[in-house]
Amino acid sequence: MSAILELRSLSAFYDKAQVLFDVDMMVRRGELVAVLGRNGVGKTTLLKAIMGIEVTKTGKVFFDGHEITNLPTHRIASLGIAYVPDYTGLIPGIKVADNLRLAVGSKRLDLQLAKQVYPQIEELLERRADTLSGGERKIVAVIRALMMRPKLVLLDEPTEGVSPVIASKIYSMLADMKERGMSLLVVEQGTRFSQITQLADRALIMVNGRIVYEGSRDKVLSEIETVRSLIALG
């Protein structure tokens, strides 16, 4: 299976402070890859570096066979990458339906795919984004990415701060997206370790801006104590 995303010796900086160090990794087509680690190890910076947001970087980023290292963020998104930040990125003062329309760039809202993945979405459409619960905002942010019909979705801690019930719903949505052929790169803290490793094809562990472990689902489950110990490192 060929790579849809490949990072080669990717380093990232905020001004002179280096956060990522020579990261090499890939996401294959149709694959869900999880990057796990404690808060502050560089997981969010990894996604921002891919999207060209806020950081300066060295190394190379390839998407769908083309180098995108120095492209502006809007151009990267237009190639078929959807980014779901940890703060969801929803516009608070407008309705959920309008948030979705802005994402797809159309006044007409085709909810067929969204309802297949999350049937309850219709109940949220007329509510303002700032009236949603934290879990509902996370769900709408994932739906918004889905409706853009991307080739690759980057998700920054999609279940952080939500209840176990909502987390299970979100992971079910991600599994559905994967079944539809989308590739996903999901970063999470270790609190959802058991759930995300059951879903992911591969898991990587980041410690202090470096990838220190990579394994298939079976490998991770067979080395569970080692993996838990690495995730606990800061």
MIVEXZA-420846 format. One record per residue (C-alpha): residue number from 1; residue in three letters; x, y, z. Coordinates in pm, whole numbers, plus 50000, padded with zeros to 5 digits. Layout:
% residues N
<site num="NUM" residuo="ALA" x="X" y="Y" z="Z"/>
...
END
This chain:
% residues 234
<site num="1" residuo="MET" x="50000" y="50000" z="50000"/>
<site num="2" residuo="SER" x="50151" y="50332" z="49893"/>
<site num="3" residuo="ALA" x="50197" y="50630" z="50125"/>
<site num="4" residuo="ILE" x="49953" y="50918" z="50106"/>
<site num="5" residuo="LEU" x="50157" y="51119" z="50361"/>
<site num="6" residuo="GLU" x="50530" y="51095" z="50418"/>
<site num="7" residuo="LEU" x="50752" y="51300" z="50648"/>
<site num="8" residuo="ARG" x="51128" y="51298" z="50600"/>
<site num="9" residuo="SER" x="51353" y="51437" z="50874"/>
<site num="10" residuo="LEU" x="51085" y="51688" z="50973"/>
<site num="11" residuo="SER" x="51190" y="51935" z="51240"/>
<site num="12" residuo="ALA" x="50977" y="52225" z="51361"/>
<site num="13" residuo="PHE" x="51046" y="52546" z="51551"/>
<site num="14" residuo="TYR" x="50859" y="52825" z="51727"/>
<site num="15" residuo="ASP" x="51102" y="53110" z="51670"/>
<site num="16" residuo="LYS" x="51432" y="52957" z="51788"/>
<site num="17" residuo="ALA" x="51275" y="52691" z="52012"/>
<site num="18" residuo="GLN" x="51289" y="52349" z="51846"/>
<site num="19" residuo="VAL" x="50991" y="52123" z="51920"/>
<site num="20" residuo="LEU" x="51019" y="51843" z="51660"/>
<site num="21" residuo="PHE" x="51343" y="51661" z="51585"/>
<site num="22" residuo="ASP" x="51397" y="51473" z="51256"/>
<site num="23" residuo="VAL" x="51060" y="51298" z="51244"/>
<site num="24" residuo="ASP" x="51031" y="51025" z="50981"/>
<site num="25" residuo="MET" x="50689" y="50866" z="50937"/>
<site num="26" residuo="MET" x="50422" y="50782" z="50684"/>
<site num="27" residuo="VAL" x="50050" y="50720" z="50656"/>
<site num="28" residuo="ARG" x="49948" y="50469" z="50391"/>
<site num="29" residuo="ARG" x="49632" y="50498" z="50186"/>
<site num="30" residuo="GLY" x="49327" y="50385" z="50379"/>
<site num="31" residuo="GLU" x="49524" y="50359" z="50702"/>
<site num="32" residuo="LEU" x="49456" y="50502" z="51046"/>
<site num="33" residuo="VAL" x="49777" y="50592" z="51228"/>
<site num="34" residuo="ALA" x="49780" y="50705" z="51591"/>
<site num="35" residuo="VAL" x="50054" y="50921" z="51744"/>
<site num="36" residuo="LEU" x="50046" y="50889" z="52122"/>
<site num="37" residuo="GLY" x="50223" y="51082" z="52394"/>
<site num="38" residuo="ARG" x="50186" y="51303" z="52696"/>
<site num="39" residuo="ASN" x="50074" y="51663" z="52673"/>
<site num="40" residuo="GLY" x="50352" y="51891" z="52549"/>
<site num="41" residuo="VAL" x="50566" y="51635" z="52365"/>
<site num="42" residuo="GLY" x="50503" y="51787" z="52020"/>
<site num="43" residuo="LYS" x="50195" y="51608" z="51886"/>
<site num="44" residuo="THR" x="50002" y="51925" z="51802"/>
<site num="45" residuo="THR" x="50315" y="52078" z="51651"/>
<site num="46" residuo="LEU" x="50345" y="51773" z="51426"/>
<site num="47" residuo="LEU" x="50004" y="51842" z="51273"/>
<site num="48" residuo="LYS" x="50070" y="52216" z="51246"/>
<site num="49" residuo="ALA" x="50399" y="52147" z="51069"/>
<site num="50" residuo="ILE" x="50221" y="51927" z="50815"/>
<site num="51" residuo="MET" x="49961" y="52199" z="50754"/>
<site num="52" residuo="GLY" x="50207" y="52490" z="50755"/>
<site num="53" residuo="ILE" x="50051" y="52663" z="51056"/>
<site num="54" residuo="GLU" x="50252" y="52888" z="51293"/>
<site num="55" residuo="VAL" x="50582" y="52695" z="51285"/>
<site num="56" residuo="THR" x="50896" y="52710" z="51075"/>
<site num="57" residuo="LYS" x="51028" y="52375" z="50964"/>
<site num="58" residuo="THR" x="51307" y="52186" z="50797"/>
<site num="59" residuo="GLY" x="51289" y="51850" z="50626"/>
<site num="60" residuo="LYS" x="51026" y="51747" z="50372"/>
<site num="61" residuo="VAL" x="50654" y="51672" z="50366"/>
<site num="62" residuo="PHE" x="50498" y="51474" z="50082"/>
<site num="63" residuo="PHE" x="50126" y="51428" z="50018"/>
<site num="64" residuo="ASP" x="49981" y="51204" z="49751"/>
<site num="65" residuo="GLY" x="50318" y="51183" z="49578"/>
<site num="66" residuo="HIS" x="50387" y="51558" z="49571"/>
<site num="67" residuo="GLU" x="50604" y="51771" z="49798"/>
<site num="68" residuo="ILE" x="50397" y="52019" z="50000"/>
<site num="69" residuo="THR" x="50664" y="52132" z="50247"/>
<site num="70" residuo="ASN" x="50652" y="52502" z="50165"/>
<site num="71" residuo="LEU" x="50297" y="52539" z="50035"/>
<site num="72" residuo="PRO" x="50062" y="52781" z="50216"/>
<site num="73" residuo="THR" x="49801" y="52627" z="50443"/>
<site num="74" residuo="HIS" x="49502" y="52697" z="50216"/>
<site num="75" residuo="ARG" x="49678" y="52529" z="49925"/>
<site num="76" residuo="ILE" x="49760" y="52222" z="50137"/>
<site num="77" residuo="ALA" x="49395" y="52197" z="50242"/>
<site num="78" residuo="SER" x="49276" y="52229" z="49883"/>
<site num="79" residuo="LEU" x="49478" y="51921" z="49787"/>
<site num="80" residuo="GLY" x="49259" y="51705" z="50010"/>
<site num="81" residuo="ILE" x="49379" y="51733" z="50371"/>
<site num="82" residuo="ALA" x="49126" y="51818" z="50642"/>
<site num="83" residuo="TYR" x="49256" y="51939" z="50978"/>
<site num="84" residuo="VAL" x="49052" y="51907" z="51298"/>
<site num="85" residuo="PRO" x="49232" y="52111" z="51569"/>
<site num="86" residuo="ASP" x="49192" y="52040" z="51938"/>
<site num="87" residuo="TYR" x="48986" y="52358" z="51983"/>
<site num="88" residuo="THR" x="48751" y="52237" z="51700"/>
<site num="89" residuo="GLY" x="48775" y="52560" z="51498"/>
<site num="90" residuo="LEU" x="48397" y="52611" z="51489"/>
<site num="91" residuo="ILE" x="48272" y="52969" z="51459"/>
<site num="92" residuo="PRO" x="48082" y="53023" z="51786"/>
<site num="93" residuo="GLY" x="47821" y="53283" z="51690"/>
<site num="94" residuo="ILE" x="47662" y="53102" z="51397"/>
<site num="95" residuo="LYS" x="47457" y="52787" z="51356"/>
<site num="96" residuo="VAL" x="47609" y="52444" z="51311"/>
<site num="97" residuo="ALA" x="47453" y="52428" z="50963"/>
<site num="98" residuo="ASP" x="47631" y="52750" z="50864"/>
<site num="99" residuo="ASN" x="47962" y="52619" z="51000"/>
<site num="100" residuo="LEU" x="47920" y="52316" z="50776"/>
<site num="101" residuo="ARG" x="47825" y="52530" z="50473"/>
<site num="102" residuo="LEU" x="48136" y="52740" z="50516"/>
<site num="103" residuo="ALA" x="48350" y="52427" z="50530"/>
<site num="104" residuo="VAL" x="48215" y="52281" z="50206"/>
<site num="105" residuo="GLY" x="48188" y="52618" z="50030"/>
<site num="106" residuo="SER" x="47826" y="52573" z="49926"/>
<site num="107" residuo="LYS" x="47489" y="52714" z="50034"/>
<site num="108" residuo="ARG" x="47335" y="52374" z="49969"/>
<site num="109" residuo="LEU" x="47405" y="52132" z="50251"/>
<site num="110" residuo="ASP" x="47417" y="51766" z="50145"/>
<site num="111" residuo="LEU" x="47392" y="51574" z="50471"/>
<site num="112" residuo="GLN" x="47359" y="51226" z="50325"/>
<site num="113" residuo="LEU" x="47711" y="51117" z="50416"/>
<site num="114" residuo="ALA" x="47706" y="51296" z="50752"/>
<site num="115" residuo="LYS" x="47380" y="51124" z="50852"/>
<site num="116" residuo="GLN" x="47522" y="50786" z="50759"/>
<site num="117" residuo="VAL" x="47816" y="50842" z="50992"/>
<site num="118" residuo="TYR" x="47627" y="51026" z="51268"/>
<site num="119" residuo="PRO" x="47245" y="51012" z="51230"/>
<site num="120" residuo="GLN" x="47186" y="51261" z="51514"/>
<site num="121" residuo="ILE" x="47355" y="51547" z="51326"/>
<site num="122" residuo="GLU" x="47016" y="51687" z="51219"/>
<site num="123" residuo="GLU" x="46933" y="51758" z="51584"/>
<site num="124" residuo="LEU" x="47229" y="51996" z="51605"/>
<site num="125" residuo="LEU" x="47199" y="52190" z="51278"/>
<site num="126" residuo="GLU" x="46993" y="52487" z="51403"/>
<site num="127" residuo="ARG" x="47188" y="52535" z="51724"/>
<site num="128" residuo="ARG" x="47461" y="52796" z="51754"/>
<site num="129" residuo="ALA" x="47804" y="52641" z="51785"/>
<site num="130" residuo="ASP" x="47867" y="52812" z="52119"/>
<site num="131" residuo="THR" x="47561" y="52641" z="52274"/>
<site num="132" residuo="LEU" x="47696" y="52292" z="52207"/>
<site num="133" residuo="SER" x="47856" y="52082" z="52476"/>
<site num="134" residuo="GLY" x="48227" y="52006" z="52444"/>
<site num="135" residuo="GLY" x="48150" y="51660" z="52314"/>
<site num="136" residuo="GLU" x="47899" y="51790" z="52060"/>
<site num="137" residuo="ARG" x="48153" y="52043" z="51932"/>
<site num="138" residuo="LYS" x="48407" y="51764" z="51884"/>
<site num="139" residuo="ILE" x="48151" y="51558" z="51691"/>
<site num="140" residuo="VAL" x="48054" y="51851" z="51466"/>
<site num="141" residuo="ALA" x="48421" y="51923" z="51396"/>
<site num="142" residuo="VAL" x="48469" y="51565" z="51277"/>
<site num="143" residuo="ILE" x="48151" y="51586" z="51065"/>
<site num="144" residuo="ARG" x="48276" y="51910" z="50911"/>
<site num="145" residuo="ALA" x="48600" y="51738" z="50808"/>
<site num="146" residuo="LEU" x="48406" y="51441" z="50669"/>
<site num="147" residuo="MET" x="48185" y="51664" z="50454"/>
<site num="148" residuo="MET" x="48491" y="51807" z="50282"/>
<site num="149" residuo="ARG" x="48545" y="51452" z="50146"/>
<site num="150" residuo="PRO" x="48921" y="51465" z="50206"/>
<site num="151" residuo="LYS" x="49182" y="51207" z="50119"/>
<site num="152" residuo="LEU" x="49350" y="51254" z="50458"/>
<site num="153" residuo="VAL" x="49217" y="51377" z="50792"/>
<site num="154" residuo="LEU" x="49445" y="51509" z="51068"/>
<site num="155" residuo="LEU" x="49280" y="51502" z="51411"/>
<site num="156" residuo="ASP" x="49428" y="51666" z="51720"/>
<site num="157" residuo="GLU" x="49305" y="51488" z="52034"/>
<site num="158" residuo="PRO" x="48947" y="51439" z="51907"/>
<site num="159" residuo="THR" x="48833" y="51280" z="52236"/>
<site num="160" residuo="GLU" x="49017" y="51506" z="52481"/>
<site num="161" residuo="GLY" x="48788" y="51625" z="52760"/>
<site num="162" residuo="VAL" x="48481" y="51427" z="52653"/>
<site num="163" residuo="SER" x="48293" y="51148" z="52830"/>
<site num="164" residuo="PRO" x="48365" y="50782" z="52752"/>
<site num="165" residuo="VAL" x="48028" y="50760" z="52573"/>
<site num="166" residuo="ILE" x="48111" y="51052" z="52341"/>
<site num="167" residuo="ALA" x="48464" y="50918" z="52289"/>
<site num="168" residuo="SER" x="48318" y="50586" z="52172"/>
<site num="169" residuo="LYS" x="48088" y="50770" z="51930"/>
<site num="170" residuo="ILE" x="48380" y="50966" z="51788"/>
<site num="171" residuo="TYR" x="48593" y="50655" z="51744"/>
<site num="172" residuo="SER" x="48299" y="50485" z="51572"/>
<site num="173" residuo="MET" x="48283" y="50781" z="51332"/>
<site num="174" residuo="LEU" x="48655" y="50753" z="51261"/>
<site num="175" residuo="ALA" x="48619" y="50380" z="51192"/>
<site num="176" residuo="ASP" x="48338" y="50458" z="50947"/>
<site num="177" residuo="MET" x="48553" y="50720" z="50771"/>
<site num="178" residuo="LYS" x="48836" y="50469" z="50741"/>
<site num="179" residuo="GLU" x="48598" y="50212" z="50591"/>
<site num="180" residuo="ARG" x="48506" y="50473" z="50328"/>
<site num="181" residuo="GLY" x="48868" y="50490" z="50217"/>
<site num="182" residuo="MET" x="48987" y="50799" z="50401"/>
<site num="183" residuo="SER" x="49331" y="50798" z="50561"/>
<site num="184" residuo="LEU" x="49354" y="50933" z="50915"/>
<site num="185" residuo="LEU" x="49636" y="51061" z="51136"/>
<site num="186" residuo="VAL" x="49512" y="51090" z="51494"/>
<site num="187" residuo="VAL" x="49712" y="51230" z="51785"/>
<site num="188" residuo="GLU" x="49598" y="51142" z="52137"/>
<site num="189" residuo="GLN" x="49722" y="51141" z="52493"/>
<site num="190" residuo="GLY" x="49753" y="50806" z="52667"/>
<site num="191" residuo="THR" x="49415" y="50829" z="52841"/>
<site num="192" residuo="ARG" x="49240" y="50668" z="52540"/>
<site num="193" residuo="PHE" x="49520" y="50422" z="52479"/>
<site num="194" residuo="SER" x="49308" y="50105" z="52477"/>
<site num="195" residuo="GLN" x="49042" y="50243" z="52242"/>
<site num="196" residuo="ILE" x="49269" y="50407" z="51986"/>
<site num="197" residuo="THR" x="49507" y="50111" z="51961"/>
<site num="198" residuo="GLN" x="49214" y="49881" z="51887"/>
<site num="199" residuo="LEU" x="49118" y="50111" z="51599"/>
<site num="200" residuo="ALA" x="49459" y="50209" z="51460"/>
<site num="201" residuo="ASP" x="49652" y="50009" z="51202"/>
<site num="202" residuo="ARG" x="49975" y="50142" z="51352"/>
<site num="203" residuo="ALA" x="50071" y="50343" z="51657"/>
<site num="204" residuo="LEU" x="50370" y="50570" z="51711"/>
<site num="205" residuo="ILE" x="50486" y="50715" z="52040"/>
<site num="206" residuo="MET" x="50633" y="51064" z="52065"/>
<site num="207" residuo="VAL" x="50860" y="51172" z="52350"/>
<site num="208" residuo="ASN" x="51013" y="51520" z="52358"/>
<site num="209" residuo="GLY" x="50957" y="51583" z="51988"/>
<site num="210" residuo="ARG" x="51094" y="51249" z="51867"/>
<site num="211" residuo="ILE" x="50927" y="50929" z="51752"/>
<site num="212" residuo="VAL" x="51063" y="50664" z="51989"/>
<site num="213" residuo="TYR" x="50839" y="50368" z="51898"/>
<site num="214" residuo="GLU" x="50636" y="50242" z="51604"/>
<site num="215" residuo="GLY" x="50436" y="49924" z="51576"/>
<site num="216" residuo="SER" x="50139" y="49754" z="51417"/>
<site num="217" residuo="ARG" x="49827" y="49695" z="51625"/>
<site num="218" residuo="ASP" x="49937" y="49340" z="51699"/>
<site num="219" residuo="LYS" x="50287" y="49451" z="51797"/>
<site num="220" residuo="VAL" x="50154" y="49721" z="52027"/>
<site num="221" residuo="LEU" x="49916" y="49480" z="52199"/>
<site num="222" residuo="SER" x="50194" y="49225" z="52246"/>
<site num="223" residuo="GLU" x="50426" y="49488" z="52398"/>
<site num="224" residuo="ILE" x="50164" y="49662" z="52605"/>
<site num="225" residuo="GLU" x="50374" y="49731" z="52915"/>
<site num="226" residuo="THR" x="50662" y="49874" z="52711"/>
<site num="227" residuo="VAL" x="50422" y="50097" z="52522"/>
<site num="228" residuo="ARG" x="50252" y="50222" z="52838"/>
<site num="229" residuo="SER" x="50590" y="50303" z="52991"/>
<site num="230" residuo="LEU" x="50696" y="50503" z="52687"/>
<site num="231" residuo="ILE" x="50370" y="50698" z="52680"/>
<site num="232" residuo="ALA" x="50425" y="50792" z="53044"/>
<site num="233" residuo="LEU" x="50757" y="50959" z="52961"/>
<site num="234" residuo="GLY" x="50755" y="51335" z="52927"/>
END
